[in-house]
C-alpha cells in the first residue's frame, strides 16, 4: 500500500498570467478551491497521507493555506527550491523521505482517477516505475510512449515532431525507491527527458497504465477553462 507522494508545485505558470501574478499555478481556483487542494484531498481519500511538496514561486501562498496539512487529513513536508530543480531533481530535497514506494503527481494537472487502483497496478507489475497515460488530442505537445502488449514501455519521447501515438504522459507516476539511483543528487533533472530514457537504456522495468478517468493539464487558459467546466459539472 503506497502511503507517500510528491506533489510538484514549483512551476511559475507564466501562461496563466495575470492570475499567477499573485499565486503559484497549483493554487489557481477550481470550484472555489485551489487545484492543489483538490489533489491533496484526493490523496487523503486514497490513504496517501504523507505528502512532500516542492515550492519555489510565492511559496507562502501554499504554506499559509495548508499549514502542516492536518486540516486536510494529511501530513505535509515542504521543500523550498532557490532555483528550479526539475520534475525529478525536486526529489533531492526529500531523498530520505522516499525510502519506500511512492507516487509523483504534477501539481498543475487536475485529475479525477482512482489512485488506489493505479498504485495497485504498479505493485502487481513489479515495475521500477509506472507512468500514468491518457489519450490526448495534441500528442506533439506532450511526452509520448510506445509500449508492448504487457504495458511495458519501449520508447519515451518528449514532445516529438511527429506523433506515433495519442497516449501521453499524465504526470502521475508510481515509483520504487530504485528510481532515485537515476537522479543525480544535485542540479536540474527531468523525468521525461533524463530519468525515463536512462531507465530504458539500463533495461529497468518501466511500465505504463492507461488511466480510467479525467485528466487535464491546466497549463493554458483554454485547458484551465475546460477543467473549471468539468469540476462545475460535478458539483
VEXFI-665007 format. One line per 10 residues: number of its first residue (from 1); their letters; for each residue z, y negated, x negated of C-alpha. Coordinates in nm, 2 decimals, always signed. Example, Ala and Ser with C-alpha at 12.3 -4.5 7.8 and 13.67 -1.06 7.14 Angstrom:
# VEXFI-665007
1> AS> +0.78/+0.45/-1.23; +0.71/+0.11/-1.37
//
This chain:
# VEXFI-665007
1> XXXXXXXXXX> +0.00/+0.00/+0.00; -0.11/-0.33/-0.16; +0.15/-0.60/-0.12; +0.03/-0.87/-0.36; -0.26/-1.11/-0.36; -0.40/-1.41/-0.55; -0.55/-1.68/-0.33; -0.78/-1.90/-0.53; -0.71/-2.26/-0.43; -0.81/-2.48/-0.73
11> XXXXXXXXXX> -1.15/-2.60/-0.63; -1.25/-2.96/-0.59; -1.45/-2.93/-0.26; -1.69/-3.22/-0.35; -1.94/-3.12/-0.08; -1.68/-3.17/+0.19; -1.60/-3.54/+0.09; -1.47/-3.77/+0.23; -1.24/-3.50/+0.39; -1.14/-3.36/+0.05
21> XXXXXXXXXX> -1.07/-3.71/-0.09; -0.72/-3.66/+0.05; -0.67/-3.28/+0.04; -0.79/-2.98/-0.16; -1.07/-2.78/+0.01; -0.84/-2.49/+0.11; -0.63/-2.73/+0.31; -0.90/-2.86/+0.54; -0.81/-2.81/+0.91; -0.93/-2.53/+1.13
31> XXXXXXXXXX> -0.79/-2.55/+1.49; -0.50/-2.77/+1.38; -0.40/-2.55/+1.08; -0.51/-2.57/+0.72; -0.76/-2.30/+0.62; -0.51/-2.18/+0.36; -0.25/-2.13/+0.63; -0.49/-1.90/+0.82; -0.53/-1.69/+0.51; -0.16/-1.68/+0.43
41> XXXXXXXXXX> -0.08/-1.57/+0.79; -0.34/-1.30/+0.78; -0.19/-1.17/+0.45; +0.15/-1.17/+0.61; +0.02/-0.98/+0.91; -0.12/-0.71/+0.68; +0.21/-0.67/+0.50; +0.09/-0.86/+0.19; +0.40/-1.07/+0.13; +0.38/-1.17/-0.24
51> XXXXXXXXXX> +0.12/-1.43/-0.29; +0.01/-1.62/-0.60; -0.17/-1.94/-0.55; -0.35/-2.13/-0.83; -0.37/-2.51/-0.79; -0.55/-2.79/-0.97; -0.67/-3.08/-0.74; -0.40/-3.25/-0.53; -0.16/-2.96/-0.57; +0.13/-3.14/-0.39
61> XXXXXXXXXX> -0.06/-3.11/-0.06; -0.03/-2.73/-0.08; +0.32/-2.71/-0.21; +0.45/-2.97/+0.04; +0.30/-2.77/+0.33; +0.41/-2.42/+0.23; +0.71/-2.46/+0.01; +0.83/-2.12/-0.10; +0.64/-1.95/+0.18; +0.94/-1.83/+0.38
71> XXXXXXXXXX> +0.84/-2.02/+0.69; +0.51/-1.83/+0.69; +0.66/-1.49/+0.63; +0.56/-1.46/+0.26; +0.68/-1.54/-0.09; +0.47/-1.79/-0.28; +0.42/-1.82/-0.66; +0.23/-2.13/-0.78; +0.03/-2.17/-1.10; -0.10/-2.52/-1.19
81> XXXXXXXXXX> -0.42/-2.54/-1.39; -0.46/-2.85/-1.60; -0.82/-2.75/-1.64; -1.01/-2.52/-1.41; -0.99/-2.16/-1.53; -1.24/-2.00/-1.30; -1.20/-1.73/-1.04; -1.09/-1.47/-1.30; -0.93/-1.70/-1.55; -0.69/-1.80/-1.28
91> XXXXXXXXXX> -0.51/-1.47/-1.32; -0.38/-1.57/-1.66; -0.10/-1.77/-1.51; +0.01/-1.46/-1.33; -0.06/-1.16/-1.55; +0.29/-1.00/-1.53; +0.29/-1.06/-1.15; -0.02/-0.84/-1.11; +0.11/-0.52/-1.27; +0.02/-0.32/-0.96
101> XXXXXXXXXX> -0.29/-0.32/-0.73; -0.36/-0.65/-0.57; -0.61/-0.85/-0.36; -0.80/-1.16/-0.46; -0.90/-1.40/-0.18; -1.12/-1.71/-0.22; -0.93/-2.00/-0.06; -1.24/-2.16/+0.06; -1.36/-1.86/+0.26; -1.24/-1.82/+0.62
111> XXXXXXXXXX> -1.24/-1.46/+0.73; -1.14/-1.25/+1.03; -1.14/-0.90/+0.89; -0.89/-0.61/+0.86; -0.73/-0.65/+0.51; -0.53/-0.33/+0.56; -0.84/-0.12/+0.62; -1.01/-0.29/+0.32; -0.71/-0.21/+0.09; -0.70/+0.15/+0.21
121> XXXXXXXXXX> -1.07/+0.19/+0.14; -1.02/+0.07/-0.21; -0.73/+0.30/-0.28; -0.92/+0.60/-0.13; -1.22/+0.54/-0.36; -1.03/+0.54/-0.68; -1.22/+0.23/-0.78; -1.10/-0.01/-1.06; -1.22/-0.29/-0.83; -1.37/-0.31/-0.48
131> XXXXXXXXXX> -1.59/-0.61/-0.37; -1.60/-0.70/-0.01; -1.95/-0.76/+0.12; -2.11/-0.93/+0.42; -2.46/-1.00/+0.55; -2.59/-1.35/+0.48; -2.90/-1.55/+0.59; -2.93/-1.72/+0.25; -2.90/-1.45/-0.02; -3.04/-1.65/-0.31
141> XXXXXXXXXX> -2.74/-1.89/-0.28; -2.49/-1.60/-0.32; -2.37/-1.33/-0.55; -2.56/-1.01/-0.46; -2.51/-0.65/-0.53; -2.71/-0.33/-0.54; -2.51/-0.02/-0.46; -2.57/+0.36/-0.42; -2.50/+0.57/-0.12; -2.13/+0.60/-0.20
151> XXXXXXXXXX> -2.08/+0.23/-0.22; -2.06/+0.22/-0.60; -2.21/-0.10/-0.74; -2.50/-0.06/-0.97; -2.60/-0.42/-1.02; -2.43/-0.76/-0.96; -2.64/-1.08/-0.98; -2.50/-1.42/-0.92; -2.75/-1.64/-0.72; -3.07/-1.46/-0.81
161> XXXXXXXXXX> -3.41/-1.64/-0.79; -3.54/-1.36/-0.58; -3.32/-1.18/-0.33; -3.31/-0.80/-0.34; -3.05/-0.75/-0.06; -2.88/-0.95/+0.21; -2.53/-0.81/+0.12; -2.34/-1.09/-0.06; -2.00/-1.12/-0.23; -1.75/-1.22/+0.04
171> XXXXXXXXXX> -1.49/-1.35/-0.20; -1.25/-1.07/-0.10; -1.16/-0.82/-0.37; -0.92/-0.53/-0.42; -0.82/-0.46/-0.78; -0.64/-0.23/-1.02; -0.44/-0.40/-1.30; -0.70/-0.24/-1.53; -0.93/-0.53/-1.43; -0.71/-0.76/-1.65
181> XXXXXXXXXX> -0.85/-0.58/-1.96; -1.18/-0.75/-1.89; -1.03/-1.10/-1.85; -0.97/-1.30/-2.18; -0.62/-1.43/-2.20; -0.73/-1.79/-2.23; -1.03/-2.01/-2.13; -1.27/-2.01/-1.83; -1.37/-1.68/-1.68; -1.56/-1.59/-1.36
191> XXXXXXXXXX> -1.56/-1.26/-1.17; -1.93/-1.27/-1.07; -2.07/-1.40/-1.40; -1.83/-1.24/-1.65; -1.59/-0.97/-1.53; -1.80/-0.76/-1.30; -2.10/-0.74/-1.53; -1.87/-0.64/-1.82; -1.71/-0.37/-1.60; -2.05/-0.23/-1.50
201> XXXXXXXXXX> -2.16/-0.23/-1.87; -1.84/-0.03/-1.96; -1.90/+0.22/-1.68; -1.59/+0.12/-1.48; -1.60/+0.24/-1.12; -1.68/-0.08/-0.93; -1.72/-0.02/-0.56; -1.81/-0.22/-0.25; -1.71/-0.22/+0.11; -1.91/-0.39/+0.38
211> XXXXXXXXXX> -1.66/-0.59/+0.58; -1.64/-0.54/+0.96; -1.57/-0.89/+1.09; -1.64/-1.26/+1.05; -1.67/-1.42/+0.71; -1.77/-1.79/+0.64; -1.77/-1.98/+0.31; -1.68/-2.34/+0.42; -1.83/-2.49/+0.11; -2.07/-2.72/+0.30
221> XXXXXXXXXX> -2.02/-2.94/+0.61; -2.25/-2.72/+0.81; -2.06/-2.40/+0.73; -1.73/-2.58/+0.79; -1.85/-2.67/+1.14; -1.95/-2.31/+1.20; -1.61/-2.19/+1.10; -1.44/-2.45/+1.32; -1.65/-2.34/+1.62; -1.56/-1.97/+1.55
231> XXXXX> -1.19/-2.05/+1.54; -1.21/-2.27/+1.85; -1.39/-1.98/+2.04; -1.10/-1.75/+1.96; -0.82/-1.99/+2.06
//
